[in-house]
Amino acid sequence: MSAEKIMVVEDDLTLSAGLCFELDMNGYLTVAAYNIKKARQLAGEDTFDLVILDVNLPDGSGFDLCRELKERESGLPVIFLTANDLEEDVVAGFDLGADDYVTKPFSMKILLKRVEAALRHAGGREPAPKDRWEDGFLCLDFASLTARRGEEQIAITPNEYKLLRTLTENGGNVLTRQTLLGKLWDSEGNFIDDHTLTVTMNRLRAKIEDGEHTYIKTVRGMGYIWTGGR
């Protein structure tokens, strides 16, 4: 399955670059437009699965562009991302058929969830599990069961892969120990116990983390959370 393609229409070059980087790192394919003219050109040359759209653009209003895009393809998901937080602006955005309206400043983790929800709603399906997670330092390939930390290839056991896949697919969310235990079993098909989970998690941290990169955080009394190296 090919990556879902997202057009990011944002005239703040730094914000645009950051958005594209985060979306690309989460398995999407992004194309940037810094004004309405470029966005129109891209929309005429290619098809997109979703558009993230600023309202205030150098050569016009994102509201007008949204109207044009929706006339061209009514089912195209559009998420407004703007500093305009007045009630009438939010209402206007939804009246134009926007799927969501996110005001700046915003949480990247929440925006990613909203992108995921908009794509799921548009496609009428659950997103397929991603076979790869990487951030430039750590690379996890779940399809080939390989892992790399920096320039070093590291050996990961099947249970460690199950843990990593569950954690990365739920990044930013606390997973209880009980949830993680339900994903694991030993080589003979027996479920492992709580102590073994602790040992496995500690061993996994030693393999993938170093002094500058922390990926798994313990939430005392609850479980663990994948922080994505932040």
C-alpha positions in Angstrom: 0.0 0.0 0.0 1.4 3.4 -1.0 1.8 6.2 1.5 -1.1 8.7 1.7 -0.2 12.0 0.1 -0.8 15.3 2.0 -0.5 18.8 0.6 0.7 21.3 3.2 -0.4 24.9 2.3 1.5 27.1 4.7 3.4 30.3 4.0 5.6 30.2 7.2 8.6 28.3 5.7 9.8 27.1 9.1 6.4 25.8 10.2 5.9 24.2 6.7 9.2 22.4 6.9 8.5 21.1 10.4 5.0 19.9 9.5 6.3 18.1 6.4 9.2 16.5 8.4 6.9 15.2 11.1 4.3 13.9 8.7 7.0 12.2 6.5 8.4 10.6 9.7 5.0 9.2 10.5 4.6 7.4 7.1 2.9 10.1 5.0 4.2 11.7 1.7 4.1 15.5 1.8 4.2 18.2 -0.8 4.5 21.8 0.3 2.9 24.9 -1.2 3.6 28.4 0.2 0.8 30.2 -1.6 -2.6 29.7 -3.3 -1.1 29.8 -6.8 1.3 26.9 -6.1 -1.5 24.9 -4.3 -3.7 25.3 -7.4 -0.9 24.1 -9.6 -0.2 21.1 -7.5 -3.9 20.2 -7.2 -4.1 20.3 -11.0 -1.1 18.1 -11.5 -1.7 15.5 -8.8 -4.2 13.9 -6.5 -4.0 14.2 -2.7 -5.5 12.2 0.2 -5.6 15.3 2.5 -4.8 19.0 2.6 -3.6 21.0 5.6 -4.4 24.6 4.9 -3.6 27.9 6.4 -6.3 30.6 6.2 -4.1 33.7 5.8 -1.9 33.2 2.7 0.1 35.8 0.8 -2.1 35.8 -2.3 -5.5 35.2 -0.9 -7.7 33.3 1.6 -7.5 29.7 2.4 -11.3 29.7 2.7 -11.5 30.5 -1.1 -8.9 27.8 -1.9 -10.9 25.3 0.2 -14.0 26.1 -1.7 -12.2 25.5 -5.0 -10.7 22.2 -3.8 -14.0 20.9 -2.6 -15.7 21.8 -5.9 -13.0 19.8 -7.7 -13.2 16.8 -5.3 -16.0 17.0 -2.6 -14.6 14.1 -0.6 -11.1 15.5 -0.2 -10.4 15.9 3.6 -9.2 19.5 4.5 -7.8 20.5 7.9 -7.5 24.2 8.5 -4.3 25.1 10.5 -4.4 28.8 11.4 -4.0 31.5 14.0 -7.6 32.6 13.3 -9.4 31.4 16.4 -12.5 33.6 16.2 -15.8 31.7 16.4 -17.0 33.0 13.1 -13.8 31.8 11.3 -14.1 28.3 12.8 -17.8 28.1 11.7 -16.9 29.4 8.3 -14.3 26.7 7.9 -16.7 23.9 8.8 -19.4 25.5 6.6 -17.0 25.1 3.7 -16.7 21.4 4.4 -13.5 21.3 6.4 -12.9 18.1 8.4 -11.2 19.9 11.2 -10.0 23.3 12.3 -6.8 23.5 14.4 -5.6 26.8 15.9 -2.0 27.8 16.4 -0.1 27.1 18.6 -0.9 23.4 18.4 0.4 20.0 19.6 2.0 18.0 16.8 0.9 14.7 18.4 -2.7 15.9 18.4 -2.5 17.1 14.9 -1.2 13.7 13.8 -4.2 12.1 15.4 -6.5 14.5 13.7 -4.9 13.8 10.3 -5.3 10.0 11.0 -8.9 10.5 12.0 -9.7 12.6 8.9 -8.1 10.1 6.5 -9.9 7.2 8.3 -13.2 9.0 8.0 -12.6 9.8 4.3 -11.5 6.2 3.5 -14.0 4.4 5.7 -11.3 2.1 7.0 -8.8 1.8 9.8 -5.2 2.8 8.9 -2.9 -0.1 8.1 -0.1 -0.8 10.6 3.1 0.9 9.6 6.0 -1.5 8.9 8.7 1.0 9.7 9.6 3.5 12.4 12.7 5.8 12.2 13.8 9.2 13.4 17.3 9.4 11.9 19.0 7.6 14.9 16.8 4.6 15.5 15.4 2.6 12.6 12.9 -0.3 13.2 11.8 -2.4 10.3 9.0 -4.6 11.4 8.6 -6.3 8.0 12.2 -7.6 7.9 12.6 -7.8 11.7 15.7 -5.7 11.6 16.8 -2.8 13.8 19.6 -0.2 13.6 20.8 2.3 16.3 23.0 4.9 14.7 25.3 3.0 12.5 25.0 -0.2 14.6 22.8 -3.1 13.6 21.2 -4.5 16.7 19.6 -7.9 17.5 16.0 -7.8 18.6 14.0 -10.8 19.8 10.5 -11.6 18.6 9.0 -10.4 21.9 11.0 -7.2 21.8 9.6 -6.6 18.3 6.1 -7.1 19.5 6.7 -4.7 22.3 8.2 -2.1 19.9 5.4 -2.4 17.4 2.7 -2.0 20.0 4.5 1.0 21.6 5.3 2.8 18.3 1.7 2.3 17.0 0.4 3.9 20.2 3.1 6.6 20.5 2.3 9.3 23.1 -0.3 7.1 24.8 0.2 5.2 28.1 0.0 1.4 27.6 -0.8 -0.5 30.7 1.3 -3.5 31.7 -1.7 -5.7 31.3 -2.1 -4.5 27.7 1.5 -5.2 26.9 1.4 -8.6 28.6 -1.5 -9.6 26.4 0.8 -9.1 23.3 3.6 -11.3 24.6 4.3 -15.0 24.9 7.3 -17.2 25.1 8.6 -19.6 22.5 6.2 -22.4 23.6 3.2 -20.1 23.3 2.8 -19.4 27.0 2.0 -15.9 28.2 4.8 -14.4 30.1 4.5 -12.9 33.6 4.9 -9.4 35.0 8.5 -9.8 36.0 9.5 -11.0 32.6 7.9 -8.0 31.1 10.0 -5.7 33.3 13.2 -7.6 32.4 12.3 -7.6 28.6 11.6 -3.8 28.7 14.8 -3.0 30.5 16.8 -5.1 28.0 15.1 -3.4 25.1 15.8 0.0 26.5 19.5 -0.9 26.8 19.5 -1.9 23.1 17.8 1.1 21.6 18.6 4.0 23.9 21.7 5.9 24.7 22.5 9.0 26.8 21.0 11.4 24.2 18.0 9.3 23.0 15.2 8.1 25.3 12.3 6.3 23.7 10.4 4.5 26.4 9.2 6.2 29.6 7.9 4.4 32.7 4.6 5.8 34.0 4.7 4.7 37.7 1.7 2.5 38.7 0.3 2.4 35.1 2.7 1.2 32.4 4.8 2.6 29.6 4.7 5.3 27.0 6.6 5.6 23.7 8.0 9.2 23.6 9.6 8.9 20.2 13.1 10.1 21.3 11.8 13.3 22.9 
